[in-house]
Amino acid sequence: MPYWWRAAPLTELPQTPVAPRSDVVIVGAGYTGLSAAITLARAGRSVQVFDKQKPGEGASSRNGGITSGSLRPNLAQMTTRFGAARALAIQAEAKAAREDLYRFIAAEKIDCDFKLVGRFYGALAPGDYDRMAREADWLGTTLGIEAHAVPRAEQRQFLGTDFYLGGSVRMDIGGLHPAKLHAAMLRLAIEAGAILHGETTVRGITQDGDDYEVVTARGTVHARDVIVSTNGYSDASDRWLRRRLVPVRSRIIATAPISANLMGALMPRRMMCGETRELHYYYRPSPDGTRILFGGRDGTIAGEPDWPTQSLRTALADIFPELGDVEIDHSWYGYVAMNRDMVPRIFSRAGKRYAAGYCGSGVVWARWAGAKAALQVLGDSAGASALDFQAPGYVPLVAGKAWFMPAVFAWMQRKDRATLKQRRRNGIGPAG
Ligand SMILES: Cc1cc2nc3c(=O)[nH]c(=O)nc-3n(C[C@H](O)[C@H](O)[C@H](O)COP(=O)(O)OP(=O)(O)OC[C@H]3O[C@@H](n4cnc5c(N)ncnc54)[C@H](O)[C@@H]3O)c2cc1C
């Protein structure tokens, strides 16, 4: 069970009849779907949202709660792919999306333990540190984001480890309780008038004149517009989409409570954390500051949780040897959606709108892209986005399974081990 569900259990919704008509149908009740629902219902549209699980049971109540709004390709890679102007527009939109989330939490008085504590990002290799220092400069001068490099000699002011060769800090990223955020968005969507149907699968969507016919497990709906927001949980009801999003398991372990002294030594600034490893890990203190939540790729597509849990535990102890014997109270996983070029996007096919592919950074992006997709349905020019791309390219999945993930995981692991070995040979840093 995700640690988050202790304080914010999933909501069991009463089953209401499926209305045969509504202006908009939304498939998926995570952050994307709920954000779209709030925007549309507040604009006076009739909205029905369907989720095949309980609302939030996908990634939106399981994630690390780090408000990163990250982009996997770095600035240089995005400039090469999309040109300088588009690359800058996407970065600027990431900043706007983060700020918009913080405004939303404040304006709606959402109690989700949000703290803008900043994020430390650790460098695995010497070249990583130099690149991050340049990027921190760029964030400051171009986007006005408070960011700076942290040389290795000063690292312990931010994180109690010698594992990294320095790092960088940016202060525009914080942490929140993801399930509390989701629960509040669910409440706001219902208050705005959206009808939420939990545990009701959408089986298929076909065009019917100017409308769409949406067949669900509990009835058929005709709707003017459809927004598909199934992200890492996309299934055979939309095979076209399922061949374009790669579901990747991300797993988090939560330690048992540790002493305040130890937490103070390991995470003196209580920051969110990430790093430059290929198999990069993300971690943070729990909102009450008593535990460490440590996440990374799971590396499996089926099977028991023991191996991936142990693997995360080992990685945690590599960074913080003091936690070698710590109890692990929770271990859980969920699916994130990657896509071919690793950029989140909003796209259309046959008039249906999709928002997906946040590559593990949907706390900021999903809410933003869901609202943008809704504004596009409303014909509002504010719906224009730097994330408006063509659909992501085809990926050869087998029955929706990323069969190649264990091999990709092993390749990344080998690359990271080689870097660590090189560091050892050069006498820089513990083995890891
Ligand atoms: C372990 C983990 C850690 C993460 N950590 C972070 C983090 O720290 N920071 C960050 O920014 N992001 C993080 N993420 C990513 C983030 O959680 C997601 O990007 C985000 O929640 C996606 O929201 P969504 O609404 O698009 O999709 P989801 O919340 O996954 O919702 C999709 C929903 O679609 C439903 N669905 C699918 N098919 C159908 C169908 N046919 N009919 C009806 N319903 C259907 C599913 O049941 C599901 O509930 C993490 C994800 C995981 C799994």
The ligand as an SDF file (V2000), in Angstrom:
LIG
                    3D

 53 58  0  0  0  0  0  0  0  0999 V2000
    5.8620    5.7410   -8.2080 C   0  0  0  0  0  0  0  0  0  0  0  0
    5.6950    7.0390   -8.9570 C   0  0  0  0  0  0  0  0  0  0  0  0
    6.3950    8.1680   -8.5520 C   0  0  0  0  0  0  0  0  0  0  0  0
    6.2310    9.3830   -9.2270 C   0  0  0  0  0  0  0  0  0  0  0  0
    6.8400   10.5020   -8.7220 N   0  0  0  0  0  0  0  0  0  0  0  0
    6.5860   11.7020   -9.2930 C   0  0  0  0  0  0  0  0  0  0  0  0
    7.0970   12.8730   -8.7040 C   0  0  0  0  0  0  0  0  0  0  0  0
    7.7080   12.8630   -7.6360 O   0  0  0  0  0  0  0  0  0  0  0  0
    6.8770   14.0540   -9.3360 N   0  0  0  0  0  0  0  0  0  0  0  0
    6.1400   14.1180  -10.4990 C   0  0  0  0  0  0  0  0  0  0  0  0
    5.9750   15.2020  -11.0510 O   0  0  0  0  0  0  0  0  0  0  0  0
    5.5820   13.0170  -11.0370 N   0  0  0  0  0  0  0  0  0  0  0  0
    5.7800   11.8130  -10.4700 C   0  0  0  0  0  0  0  0  0  0  0  0
    5.1990   10.6940  -10.9910 N   0  0  0  0  0  0  0  0  0  0  0  0
    4.3670   10.8230  -12.2010 C   0  0  0  0  0  0  0  0  0  0  0  0
    2.9510   11.3360  -11.9220 C   0  0  0  0  0  0  0  0  0  0  0  0
    2.3900   10.6340  -10.8530 O   0  0  0  0  0  0  0  0  0  0  0  0
    2.0900   11.1210  -13.1930 C   0  0  0  0  0  0  0  0  0  0  0  0
    2.7350   11.7230  -14.2920 O   0  0  0  0  0  0  0  0  0  0  0  0
    0.7140   11.7290  -13.0580 C   0  0  0  0  0  0  0  0  0  0  0  0
    0.0720   11.2930  -11.8810 O   0  0  0  0  0  0  0  0  0  0  0  0
   -0.1210   11.3720  -14.2800 C   0  0  0  0  0  0  0  0  0  0  0  0
   -1.4500   11.7680  -14.0500 O   0  0  0  0  0  0  0  0  0  0  0  0
   -2.5760   11.3120  -15.0540 P   0  0  0  0  0  0  0  0  0  0  0  0
   -3.8500   11.8760  -14.5630 O   0  0  0  0  0  0  0  0  0  0  0  0
   -2.1950   11.6920  -16.4520 O   0  0  0  0  0  0  0  0  0  0  0  0
   -2.5580    9.7290  -15.0230 O   0  0  0  0  0  0  0  0  0  0  0  0
   -2.9720    8.7070  -13.8570 P   0  0  0  0  0  0  0  0  0  0  0  0
   -3.0260    9.3580  -12.5200 O   0  0  0  0  0  0  0  0  0  0  0  0
   -2.1060    7.5270  -14.0030 O   0  0  0  0  0  0  0  0  0  0  0  0
   -4.4760    8.3440  -14.2080 O   0  0  0  0  0  0  0  0  0  0  0  0
   -4.8340    7.6170  -15.3680 C   0  0  0  0  0  0  0  0  0  0  0  0
   -6.1420    6.9230  -15.0450 C   0  0  0  0  0  0  0  0  0  0  0  0
   -6.7040    6.4000  -16.2500 O   0  0  0  0  0  0  0  0  0  0  0  0
   -7.5130    5.3060  -15.8610 C   0  0  0  0  0  0  0  0  0  0  0  0
   -7.8440    4.5110  -17.0590 N   0  0  0  0  0  0  0  0  0  0  0  0
   -7.0070    3.8880  -17.9230 C   0  0  0  0  0  0  0  0  0  0  0  0
   -7.6900    3.2630  -18.9020 N   0  0  0  0  0  0  0  0  0  0  0  0
   -9.0130    3.4890  -18.6490 C   0  0  0  0  0  0  0  0  0  0  0  0
  -10.2210    3.0890  -19.2820 C   0  0  0  0  0  0  0  0  0  0  0  0
  -10.2260    2.3380  -20.3870 N   0  0  0  0  0  0  0  0  0  0  0  0
  -11.3910    3.4870  -18.7420 N   0  0  0  0  0  0  0  0  0  0  0  0
  -11.4210    4.2560  -17.6260 C   0  0  0  0  0  0  0  0  0  0  0  0
  -10.3130    4.6500  -16.9780 N   0  0  0  0  0  0  0  0  0  0  0  0
   -9.1130    4.2820  -17.4800 C   0  0  0  0  0  0  0  0  0  0  0  0
   -6.6430    4.5740  -14.8510 C   0  0  0  0  0  0  0  0  0  0  0  0
   -7.4170    3.7350  -14.0020 O   0  0  0  0  0  0  0  0  0  0  0  0
   -5.9740    5.7170  -14.1160 C   0  0  0  0  0  0  0  0  0  0  0  0
   -6.5900    5.9990  -12.8630 O   0  0  0  0  0  0  0  0  0  0  0  0
    5.3650    9.4640  -10.3660 C   0  0  0  0  0  0  0  0  0  0  0  0
    4.6570    8.3270  -10.7710 C   0  0  0  0  0  0  0  0  0  0  0  0
    4.8190    7.1190  -10.0810 C   0  0  0  0  0  0  0  0  0  0  0  0
    4.0230    5.9230  -10.5290 C   0  0  0  0  0  0  0  0  0  0  0  0
  1  2  1  0
  2  3  1  0
  2 52  2  0
  3  4  2  0
  4  5  1  0
  4 50  1  0
  5  6  2  0
  6  7  1  0
  6 13  1  0
  7  8  2  0
  7  9  1  0
  9 10  1  0
 10 11  2  0
 10 12  1  0
 12 13  2  0
 13 14  1  0
 14 15  1  0
 14 50  1  0
 15 16  1  0
 16 17  1  0
 16 18  1  0
 18 19  1  0
 18 20  1  0
 20 21  1  0
 20 22  1  0
 22 23  1  0
 23 24  1  0
 24 25  2  0
 24 26  1  0
 24 27  1  0
 27 28  1  0
 28 29  2  0
 28 30  1  0
 28 31  1  0
 31 32  1  0
 32 33  1  0
 33 34  1  0
 33 48  1  0
 34 35  1  0
 35 36  1  0
 35 46  1  0
 36 37  1  0
 36 45  1  0
 37 38  2  0
 38 39  1  0
 39 40  1  0
 39 45  2  0
 40 41  1  0
 40 42  2  0
 42 43  1  0
 43 44  2  0
 44 45  1  0
 46 47  1  0
 46 48  1  0
 48 49  1  0
 50 51  2  0
 51 52  1  0
 52 53  1  0
M  END
$$$$
